[in-house]
Amino acid sequence: MNGDDLAVLLRVLVEEQQADDAAARAAWLLAEAEEADPPRPKEVARARERFEAAVAAVEAARARRREIEVQLEPAEVMRAHSLVGGDQ
């Protein structure tokens, strides 16, 4: 692994974590909208759209991470994950 490979993987790992965080926030907002009293269907629909977009972003980030990881040695992948504090 050269420094560029490590930098790319680290950047993608951070992007994936940010996408996961955004999806979690979107899920929480969707749940809040669904539980609102009185119900607000338009607000629920907007929250659902944002949640679906966030989930798609997570899936894209994971796919990108996997594309990069398959090009590297397993030990190098583990090193990158340990640098960002992940268990993936």
C-alpha positions as CSV (number, residue, x, y, z in Angstrom):
1,M,0.0,0.0,0.0
2,N,1.4,3.4,-0.9
3,G,0.4,6.6,0.8
4,D,-2.1,7.4,-1.9
5,D,-4.0,4.1,-1.5
6,L,-4.1,4.6,2.3
7,A,-5.4,8.2,1.9
8,V,-8.1,7.1,-0.5
9,L,-9.3,4.3,1.7
10,L,-9.2,6.5,4.8
11,R,-11.2,9.2,3.0
12,V,-13.8,6.7,1.9
13,L,-14.0,5.2,5.4
14,V,-14.7,8.7,6.8
15,E,-17.3,9.3,4.0
16,E,-19.0,6.0,4.9
17,Q,-19.2,6.9,8.5
18,Q,-20.6,10.3,7.7
19,A,-23.2,8.7,5.5
20,D,-24.1,6.2,8.3
21,D,-24.5,9.1,10.7
22,A,-26.7,11.0,8.3
23,A,-28.9,7.9,7.7
24,A,-29.3,7.5,11.5
25,R,-30.4,11.1,11.8
26,A,-32.8,10.7,8.9
27,A,-34.3,7.6,10.5
28,W,-34.8,9.4,13.7
29,L,-36.5,12.4,11.9
30,L,-38.7,10.0,10.0
31,A,-39.8,8.2,13.2
32,E,-40.5,11.6,14.8
33,A,-42.6,12.7,11.8
34,E,-44.5,9.4,11.8
35,E,-45.3,9.7,15.5
36,A,-46.4,13.4,15.3
37,D,-49.8,14.2,16.7
38,P,-51.6,15.3,14.7
39,P,-50.2,13.4,11.7
40,R,-48.6,15.4,9.0
41,P,-48.5,13.2,5.8
42,K,-46.5,15.7,3.7
43,E,-43.9,16.0,6.5
44,V,-43.7,12.1,6.7
45,A,-43.3,11.9,2.9
46,R,-40.5,14.4,2.9
47,A,-38.8,12.6,5.8
48,R,-39.1,9.3,4.1
49,E,-37.6,10.7,0.9
50,R,-34.6,12.1,2.9
51,F,-34.2,8.7,4.7
52,E,-34.3,6.8,1.4
53,A,-31.7,9.1,-0.1
54,A,-29.5,8.7,3.0
55,V,-29.7,4.9,2.8
56,A,-28.8,5.1,-0.9
57,A,-25.7,7.2,0.1
58,V,-24.7,4.6,2.6
59,E,-25.0,1.8,0.1
60,A,-22.9,3.8,-2.4
61,A,-20.2,4.6,0.2
62,R,-20.0,0.9,1.2
63,A,-19.8,-0.2,-2.4
64,R,-16.9,2.3,-3.0
65,R,-15.1,1.1,0.1
66,R,-15.4,-2.5,-1.0
67,E,-14.1,-1.6,-4.5
68,I,-11.0,-0.1,-2.9
69,E,-10.5,-2.8,-0.2
70,V,-10.4,-5.7,-2.8
71,Q,-7.4,-4.1,-4.4
72,L,-5.4,-4.1,-1.2
73,E,-3.9,-6.7,1.1
74,P,-6.1,-7.6,4.1
75,A,-3.5,-6.4,6.6
76,E,-3.5,-3.0,4.8
77,V,-7.3,-2.8,5.0
78,M,-7.2,-3.6,8.7
79,R,-4.6,-1.0,9.3
80,A,-6.7,1.6,7.6
81,H,-9.8,0.6,9.6
82,S,-7.7,0.8,12.9
83,L,-6.6,4.3,12.0
84,V,-10.2,5.6,11.8
85,G,-11.3,3.6,14.8
86,G,-13.6,1.2,12.9
87,D,-14.3,-2.5,13.4
88,Q,-15.3,-3.1,9.8
